[in-house]
Amino acid sequence: MIGSGVGGSVTAGLLARSGRRVLVLEKNPTLGGVLASYDRDGFKLDFGSHLISRGARGPFGEVFARAGIPGPRFLTHPIPVRSRGMFEITAPASRAGLPHAALEAARQLGLSARERAHLARMLFQVFTLTEWELRRWDRRTLDEFILQHTEHPGAYFLFSFLASIFFVLPPWQVSAGESIRALRQVIGSYQLSYVEGGMDSIAHALLGLVVDARGDLVTHARAVAIRPTTRGFAVATRDAEYRAPIVACNMAPADVDALVEGGLPGDYGAQAAAVRGSGNAHQLKLALRRPLVEEGCLIGGVSTDGKTLGDLSLDLMRNTVASIDAGAVSDPLAIYAPVPTNYDPSLGPGQLIVASIYGPTCDAPQDAPARWRDRAMAAMRAIIPGLDDELLFTEWTPIRAVAGWRGKSTRGAICNGHQPGQVGRDRLPVETPLPGLYIVGDGAGGRGIGTELAAVSAMEAIDAIAEHAQRRAA
């Protein structure tokens, strides 16, 4: 197993549970990839900034059942999400409160009776589209779906933000079908969760099965080549070479293609090279002496230049994304900030906020990371009164460093972005044309959001490996 992120940990753990002896190679000094953590001044900080969108009701519930382990335990919060900044609203504690929240959102946005009716029809369609209809929308954008119902800037902004925030892509780039599925699943389960003990509890639980089955976990082991042999593959790192009949890669497809001697063959190789990643985000971690934020996660568009809902327009949204693509600090800033200590107070002596700020993945951004950091801090000060008085420390991790830890050469948060032509039946399969070589995680296979997508991909690989073994035995 190359890589110990979500896809790697799930694949390795389930293979070990099935009786396989597994070797896990991890390029970083710490196992877990995006699930990994580190300690600072009594706080346990995640390298990622994730929540699990459906908690135990989603794919991880199935993963743990397959693995025969009880957990770790998923924790929810009575205030799951609150939007701050230009638009302020609080998600209800349960689905029963969603109609009231929708009416409040319509009031704040100043929607006329006609616009409310348009929005209601759109939401009705969201929850009644058949799977056949959704597959047609897989190859069209969320922008197209929304504009057939409304052009009201506020309604467009709110719905597109809710439906595409999972995928780190603007609505004119993300697949409508996949966005609608994800929104259905999140609302249907209504179980936005954090993991007890920190996100690395998932990796530790699953990789522990590898050790129990006499497998090995090797850190500081970056794979530099994969060479097909008569009995499987030889995987080379800078210091050693390992041989195995089966190799699974928790990597971007293009990066796997670059490692394989002679490249991935045929159409699969061409498709792997053409896969487009998502956007990404800078990370700003804030440690506070005492809690200032009540919610489990705060989100929003935050303007430090004084923009309000009255300034919203479709052109403003497009210009903002264009600025980000060029590497220029945007206004407003799009912020997604889980508050891990509000789920599990044992993670630190105060409050920990892990904010992601949508930013550029380009090679030479127009504005330096320091300017992004300063504007991000200004935005957080604007939406959290008294922040400076309670700050213990801040940590700023620019996109280049975030991508480097995760090992994604494209710098995208998601290797295979949920764009039309790359979701559902169009998605790269986990099984490559080289028998015994698989790609898992967010680069191939699966459906869904972030960590859940990677877990689904890993389970697909487990099933494919079992079928491969049966074919060989036959």
C-alpha positions as CSV (number, residue, x, y, z in Angstrom):
1,M,0.0,0.0,0.0
2,I,1.6,3.3,-1.1
3,G,0.2,6.1,1.0
4,S,-1.6,5.9,4.4
5,G,-4.3,8.6,3.9
6,V,-8.0,7.8,4.0
7,G,-7.9,5.5,0.9
8,G,-4.7,3.9,2.0
9,S,-5.7,3.3,5.6
10,V,-9.1,1.8,4.7
11,T,-7.6,-0.4,2.0
12,A,-4.7,-1.6,4.1
13,G,-6.9,-2.2,7.2
14,L,-9.5,-4.2,5.2
15,L,-6.9,-6.2,3.4
16,A,-5.3,-7.1,6.7
17,R,-8.7,-8.0,8.1
18,S,-9.2,-10.4,5.2
19,G,-5.9,-12.2,6.1
20,R,-3.5,-10.4,3.7
21,R,-0.1,-9.5,4.9
22,V,0.3,-5.8,4.1
23,L,3.2,-3.4,3.8
24,V,2.3,0.3,4.0
25,L,4.8,2.9,2.6
26,E,4.2,6.5,3.8
27,K,6.4,9.3,2.5
28,N,5.8,11.5,5.5
29,P,7.2,11.1,9.0
30,T,3.7,10.5,10.4
31,L,1.1,8.0,9.3
32,G,-2.4,9.0,8.2
33,G,-1.9,11.5,5.3
34,V,-4.7,14.1,5.6
35,L,-5.8,12.2,8.8
36,A,-2.5,12.8,10.6
37,S,-2.1,15.1,13.5
38,Y,0.6,16.8,15.7
39,D,0.7,18.4,19.1
40,R,1.5,22.0,20.0
41,D,1.2,23.6,23.5
42,G,-1.3,21.0,24.7
43,F,-3.5,21.1,21.6
44,K,-3.9,18.3,19.1
45,L,-4.0,19.7,15.6
46,D,-5.1,17.9,12.4
47,F,-3.0,18.3,9.3
48,G,-6.4,18.4,7.5
49,S,-9.4,20.4,8.3
50,H,-12.1,17.8,7.8
51,L,-15.5,16.9,9.2
52,I,-17.1,13.6,8.2
53,S,-20.3,14.6,6.4
54,R,-22.4,11.6,7.4
55,G,-20.6,10.3,10.4
56,A,-21.4,6.7,11.3
57,R,-24.4,6.8,8.9
58,G,-22.1,7.1,5.9
59,P,-19.4,4.9,4.3
60,F,-17.2,4.8,7.5
61,G,-20.0,2.9,9.3
62,E,-19.6,0.3,6.6
63,V,-15.8,0.4,6.8
64,F,-15.8,-0.3,10.5
65,A,-18.4,-3.0,10.2
66,R,-16.2,-4.7,7.5
67,A,-13.1,-4.3,9.6
68,G,-14.9,-5.8,12.7
69,I,-13.9,-2.8,14.9
70,P,-16.2,-0.6,17.0
71,G,-15.0,2.7,15.9
72,P,-13.6,5.3,16.7
73,R,-16.7,7.1,17.8
74,F,-18.3,9.9,15.8
75,L,-19.3,13.1,17.6
76,T,-22.0,15.5,16.5
77,H,-22.8,19.1,17.7
78,P,-26.2,20.8,18.5
79,I,-25.2,23.7,16.3
80,P,-23.8,21.9,13.3
81,V,-23.0,24.9,11.0
82,R,-23.4,28.7,11.3
83,S,-22.8,31.1,8.4
84,R,-21.1,34.3,9.3
85,G,-20.0,37.3,7.3
86,M,-22.1,38.7,4.5
87,F,-24.9,36.2,5.1
88,E,-25.6,35.0,8.6
89,I,-27.8,32.0,9.4
90,T,-27.6,29.0,11.7
91,A,-28.4,25.4,10.7
92,P,-31.0,23.8,13.0
93,A,-30.1,21.0,15.4
94,S,-32.2,18.6,13.4
95,R,-33.8,18.2,9.9
96,A,-37.2,19.2,11.4
97,G,-35.9,22.8,11.7
98,L,-34.8,23.1,8.0
99,P,-38.1,24.6,6.7
100,H,-37.9,27.4,9.2
101,A,-34.2,28.0,8.4
102,A,-35.1,28.2,4.7
103,L,-37.8,30.8,5.4
104,E,-35.3,32.9,7.4
105,A,-32.8,32.6,4.6
106,A,-35.4,33.8,2.1
107,R,-36.2,36.8,4.3
108,Q,-32.6,37.8,4.7
109,L,-32.0,37.5,1.0
110,G,-35.0,39.7,0.3
111,L,-36.6,37.1,-2.0
112,S,-39.9,38.1,-3.5
113,A,-42.9,35.7,-3.5
114,R,-42.1,34.8,-7.1
115,E,-38.4,34.1,-6.3
116,R,-39.4,32.0,-3.3
117,A,-41.6,29.9,-5.6
118,H,-38.7,29.5,-8.1
119,L,-36.4,28.4,-5.2
120,A,-39.1,26.0,-3.9
121,R,-39.4,24.4,-7.3
122,M,-35.7,24.0,-7.5
123,L,-35.5,22.3,-4.1
124,F,-38.4,20.1,-5.0
125,Q,-36.5,19.0,-8.1
126,V,-33.3,18.4,-6.1
127,F,-35.1,15.8,-3.9
128,T,-37.2,14.2,-6.6
129,L,-34.8,13.7,-9.5
130,T,-34.5,10.0,-10.5
131,E,-31.2,8.3,-10.7
132,W,-31.5,8.3,-14.5
133,E,-32.1,12.0,-14.5
134,L,-29.2,12.6,-12.1
135,R,-26.9,10.7,-14.5
136,R,-27.8,13.1,-17.2
137,W,-26.9,16.0,-14.8
138,D,-23.6,14.3,-14.0
139,R,-22.3,15.7,-17.3
140,R,-23.7,19.2,-16.8
141,T,-22.7,21.9,-14.3
142,L,-24.4,23.1,-11.2
143,D,-24.5,26.6,-12.7
144,E,-26.7,25.3,-15.5
145,F,-29.0,23.6,-13.0
146,I,-29.5,26.7,-10.9
147,L,-29.9,29.1,-13.7
148,Q,-32.8,27.2,-15.2
149,H,-34.7,28.1,-11.9
150,T,-33.3,31.4,-10.7
151,E,-30.9,34.2,-11.5
152,H,-31.4,36.0,-8.2
153,P,-27.8,36.6,-6.9
154,G,-28.6,35.8,-3.3
155,A,-30.5,32.5,-4.1
156,Y,-27.8,31.5,-6.5
157,F,-25.0,32.2,-4.0
158,L,-26.7,30.4,-1.1
159,F,-27.6,27.2,-3.0
160,S,-24.4,27.0,-5.0
161,F,-22.3,27.5,-1.8
162,L,-24.2,24.7,0.0
163,A,-24.0,22.3,-2.9
164,S,-20.4,22.9,-4.1
165,I,-18.5,23.7,-0.9
166,F,-17.9,19.9,-0.5
167,F,-15.9,19.8,-3.8
168,V,-13.7,23.0,-3.6
169,L,-15.0,24.1,-7.1
170,P,-17.2,27.0,-8.2
171,P,-20.7,26.1,-9.5
172,W,-19.8,26.5,-13.2
173,Q,-17.1,23.8,-12.9
174,V,-18.7,21.2,-10.6
175,S,-21.0,18.5,-11.7
176,A,-24.7,19.2,-11.0
177,G,-25.5,15.5,-10.6
178,E,-22.8,14.8,-8.0
179,S,-23.6,18.0,-6.2
180,I,-27.2,17.2,-5.9
181,R,-26.5,13.6,-4.7
182,A,-24.1,15.0,-2.0
183,L,-26.6,17.5,-0.8
184,R,-29.3,14.8,-0.6
185,Q,-27.0,12.6,1.4
186,V,-25.9,15.3,3.9
187,I,-29.4,16.4,4.6
188,G,-30.7,12.9,4.6
189,S,-28.3,11.7,7.3
190,Y,-28.0,15.1,9.0
191,Q,-25.0,13.7,10.9
192,L,-22.1,16.1,10.3
193,S,-19.4,14.7,12.7
194,Y,-15.9,14.9,14.1
195,V,-14.0,11.9,15.3
196,E,-13.4,11.3,19.0
197,G,-9.7,11.7,19.8
198,G,-8.9,13.5,16.5
199,M,-9.1,12.6,12.9
200,D,-6.0,10.3,13.2
201,S,-8.1,7.9,15.3
202,I,-9.5,6.6,12.0
203,A,-6.0,5.8,10.6
204,H,-4.7,4.4,13.9
205,A,-7.7,2.0,14.2
206,L,-7.4,0.7,10.7
207,L,-3.6,0.6,10.4
208,G,-3.6,-1.2,13.8
209,L,-5.1,-4.2,11.9
210,V,-2.1,-4.2,9.6
211,V,0.2,-4.7,12.6
212,D,-2.0,-7.3,14.1
213,A,-1.8,-9.3,10.9
214,R,2.0,-9.2,10.9
215,G,2.2,-6.4,8.4
216,D,4.6,-3.5,8.4
217,L,4.2,0.3,8.5
218,V,7.2,2.2,7.1
219,T,7.4,6.0,7.2
220,H,9.9,8.3,5.4
221,A,9.4,6.0,2.5
222,R,8.5,7.9,-0.7
223,A,7.9,5.6,-3.6
224,V,10.0,6.6,-6.6
225,A,9.2,3.8,-9.1
226,I,6.8,0.9,-9.7
227,R,8.1,-1.8,-11.9
228,P,5.9,-4.7,-13.2
229,T,7.5,-8.1,-12.6
230,T,6.6,-11.7,-13.5
231,R,5.1,-12.2,-10.1
232,G,3.6,-8.8,-9.4
233,F,5.5,-5.5,-8.8
234,A,8.7,-4.1,-7.4
235,V,8.2,-0.8,-5.6
236,A,11.3,1.3,-5.1
237,T,11.8,4.0,-2.5
238,R,15.0,6.1,-2.2
239,D,16.4,3.5,0.2
240,A,14.9,0.1,-0.6
241,E,12.9,-2.0,-3.0
242,Y,9.9,-4.0,-2.0
243,R,8.0,-6.8,-4.0
244,A,4.4,-7.8,-3.8
245,P,1.8,-9.4,-6.0
246,I,-0.6,-6.5,-5.5
247,V,0.1,-2.8,-5.2
248,A,-2.5,-0.2,-4.3
249,C,-1.7,3.5,-4.6
250,N,-3.4,6.2,-2.6
251,M,-2.3,8.8,-5.1
252,A,-3.4,11.0,-8.0
253,P,-3.7,9.0,-11.2
254,A,-1.2,11.2,-13.1
255,D,1.3,10.7,-10.2
256,V,0.8,6.9,-10.4
257,D,1.3,7.1,-14.2
258,A,4.6,8.9,-13.6
259,L,5.9,6.1,-11.2
260,V,5.0,3.1,-13.3
261,E,7.8,1.9,-15.6
262,G,6.5,2.5,-19.1
263,G,3.4,4.4,-17.8
264,L,-0.2,3.2,-17.4
265,P,-1.2,1.5,-20.7
266,G,-3.7,2.5,-23.3
267,D,-6.8,4.6,-22.7
268,Y,-6.5,4.3,-19.0
269,G,-3.1,6.0,-19.0
270,A,-4.5,8.8,-21.3
271,Q,-7.5,9.3,-19.1
272,A,-5.3,9.3,-15.9
273,A,-3.2,12.1,-17.5
274,A,-6.3,14.1,-18.4
275,V,-7.9,14.0,-14.9
276,R,-8.4,17.5,-13.5
277,G,-8.2,18.2,-9.8
278,S,-10.2,20.5,-7.6
279,G,-9.2,23.8,-6.1
280,N,-7.6,24.0,-2.6
281,A,-7.4,26.2,0.4
282,H,-4.9,27.8,2.7
283,Q,-5.1,26.7,6.3
284,L,-5.2,29.0,9.3
285,K,-5.3,27.4,12.8
286,L,-6.3,29.5,15.7
287,A,-5.8,28.4,19.4
288,L,-7.8,30.4,21.9
289,R,-7.6,30.6,25.7
290,R,-11.4,30.2,26.0
291,P,-14.3,29.5,23.6
292,L,-15.5,32.4,21.4
293,V,-17.3,30.2,18.8
294,E,-20.4,28.2,19.7
295,E,-21.0,26.2,16.5
296,G,-19.3,23.0,15.4
297,C,-18.3,24.6,12.1
298,L,-18.5,28.2,10.8
299,I,-18.7,29.0,7.1
300,G,-19.3,32.0,5.0
301,G,-18.2,34.7,2.5
302,V,-16.4,37.3,4.5
303,S,-15.7,40.8,3.1
304,T,-13.0,42.9,4.7
305,D,-13.8,45.7,2.2
306,G,-17.3,46.2,3.6
307,K,-19.3,44.3,0.9
308,T,-22.9,43.3,1.9
309,L,-25.6,41.1,0.5
310,G,-26.6,44.1,-1.6
311,D,-23.4,43.8,-3.5
312,L,-23.9,40.2,-4.4
313,S,-24.0,39.5,-8.1
314,L,-23.1,36.6,-10.5
315,D,-20.4,38.8,-11.9
316,L,-18.9,39.3,-8.4
317,M,-18.8,35.6,-7.9
318,R,-17.1,35.0,-11.2
319,N,-14.6,37.8,-10.7
320,T,-13.8,36.5,-7.3
321,V,-13.0,33.1,-8.6
322,A,-11.0,34.5,-11.5
323,S,-8.9,36.5,-9.0
324,I,-8.2,33.4,-6.9
325,D,-7.2,31.5,-10.0
326,A,-4.7,34.2,-10.8
327,G,-3.4,34.0,-7.2
328,A,-4.8,37.4,-6.1
329,V,-6.4,37.8,-2.7
330,S,-10.2,38.0,-3.3
331,D,-12.9,39.9,-1.5
332,P,-15.0,38.3,-0.2
333,L,-12.9,35.4,1.1
334,A,-14.7,32.0,1.2
335,I,-14.1,30.4,4.7
336,Y,-14.8,26.9,6.0
337,A,-13.8,26.4,9.6
338,P,-14.5,23.4,11.8
339,V,-14.0,23.9,15.5
340,P,-12.7,20.5,16.7
341,T,-12.7,21.3,20.4
342,N,-16.4,22.0,20.3
343,Y,-16.8,18.3,19.4
344,D,-14.1,16.9,21.7
345,P,-12.8,19.2,24.4
346,S,-10.0,16.8,25.2
347,L,-8.1,18.1,22.1
348,G,-6.8,21.1,23.9
349,P,-6.9,23.4,27.0
350,G,-8.9,26.1,25.1
351,Q,-10.7,26.4,21.8
352,L,-9.2,25.3,18.4
353,I,-10.5,26.6,15.1
354,V,-9.2,25.2,11.8
355,A,-10.0,27.6,9.0
356,S,-9.6,26.8,5.3
357,I,-9.5,29.8,3.0
358,Y,-10.2,29.1,-0.7
359,G,-7.1,30.0,-2.6
360,P,-4.9,29.5,-5.7
361,T,-3.2,26.3,-6.9
362,C,-1.2,28.1,-9.6
363,D,2.6,28.0,-9.8
364,A,3.2,31.7,-9.4
365,P,0.3,33.4,-7.5
366,Q,0.0,37.1,-7.9
367,D,-0.1,37.7,-4.1
368,A,2.4,36.1,-1.7
369,P,1.1,33.7,1.0
370,A,1.8,36.4,3.7
371,R,-0.8,38.7,2.1
372,W,-3.3,35.9,2.0
373,R,-2.5,35.2,5.7
374,D,-3.0,38.9,6.7
375,R,-6.3,39.1,4.9
376,A,-7.5,35.8,6.3
377,M,-6.7,37.0,9.9
378,A,-8.6,40.2,9.2
379,A,-11.6,38.2,8.0
380,M,-11.5,36.0,11.1
381,R,-11.2,39.1,13.4
382,A,-14.3,40.5,11.6
383,I,-16.5,37.5,12.3
384,I,-15.1,36.5,15.8
385,P,-15.3,39.5,18.2
386,G,-12.5,39.6,20.8
387,L,-10.3,37.2,18.8
388,D,-7.0,38.9,19.5
389,D,-7.6,39.1,23.2
390,E,-7.9,35.3,23.5
391,L,-5.3,34.1,20.9
392,L,-2.7,31.7,22.2
393,F,-1.1,31.1,18.8
394,T,-1.8,31.0,15.1
395,E,-0.4,28.7,12.4
396,W,-0.6,29.5,8.7
397,T,-0.1,26.7,6.2
398,P,-0.2,27.9,2.5
399,I,-1.6,25.7,-0.2
400,R,1.8,24.6,-1.5
401,A,2.7,23.1,1.9
402,V,-0.8,21.6,2.3
403,A,-0.5,19.9,-1.1
404,G,3.1,18.8,-0.4
405,W,2.0,17.0,2.8
406,R,-0.8,15.3,0.9
407,G,1.5,14.5,-2.0
408,K,-0.7,16.0,-4.8
409,S,1.4,17.4,-7.6
410,T,-1.6,19.3,-9.0
411,R,-2.1,21.0,-5.5
412,G,-5.8,20.2,-5.7
413,A,-7.6,19.3,-2.5
414,I,-9.2,16.4,-4.4
415,C,-7.2,14.6,-7.0
416,N,-10.1,13.8,-9.3
417,G,-12.3,16.9,-9.1
418,H,-16.1,16.4,-9.3
419,Q,-16.3,18.0,-12.7
420,P,-18.6,17.0,-15.6
421,G,-17.0,14.1,-17.4
422,Q,-15.2,12.9,-14.3
423,V,-18.0,11.6,-12.0
424,G,-20.1,8.5,-11.8
425,R,-19.7,6.2,-14.9
426,D,-17.1,8.6,-16.3
427,R,-14.8,8.3,-13.2
428,L,-11.5,6.5,-13.6
429,P,-12.0,2.9,-12.2
430,V,-9.8,1.7,-9.3
431,E,-8.5,-1.3,-11.2
432,T,-5.8,-0.4,-13.7
433,P,-5.0,-2.4,-16.9
434,L,-1.9,-3.8,-15.1
435,P,-3.3,-6.8,-13.2
436,G,-2.7,-6.3,-9.5
437,L,-2.2,-2.5,-9.6
438,Y,-5.0,-0.3,-8.1
439,I,-5.6,3.4,-7.5
440,V,-7.6,4.2,-4.4
441,G,-8.7,7.4,-2.5
442,D,-9.9,10.5,-4.2
443,G,-8.2,9.8,-7.5
444,A,-10.3,6.9,-8.8
445,G,-13.5,5.2,-8.1
446,G,-16.1,6.1,-5.5
447,R,-18.7,8.8,-5.1
448,G,-19.4,11.3,-2.4
449,I,-17.6,13.9,-0.4
450,G,-13.9,14.1,0.5
451,T,-12.9,11.5,3.1
452,E,-16.1,9.5,2.4
453,L,-15.3,9.4,-1.3
454,A,-11.9,8.0,-0.5
455,A,-13.4,5.4,1.8
456,V,-15.9,4.3,-0.9
457,S,-13.0,4.0,-3.4
458,A,-11.0,1.9,-1.0
459,M,-14.0,-0.5,-0.5
460,E,-14.3,-0.8,-4.3
461,A,-10.7,-1.7,-4.5
462,I,-11.1,-4.4,-1.8
463,D,-13.9,-6.0,-3.8
464,A,-11.9,-5.8,-7.0
465,I,-8.9,-7.4,-5.3
466,A,-11.1,-10.2,-4.0
467,E,-12.4,-10.8,-7.6
468,H,-8.8,-10.7,-8.9
469,A,-7.8,-13.4,-6.4
470,Q,-10.7,-15.6,-7.4
471,R,-9.8,-15.3,-11.1
472,R,-6.2,-16.3,-10.4
473,A,-7.3,-19.2,-8.3
474,A,-9.6,-20.4,-11.1
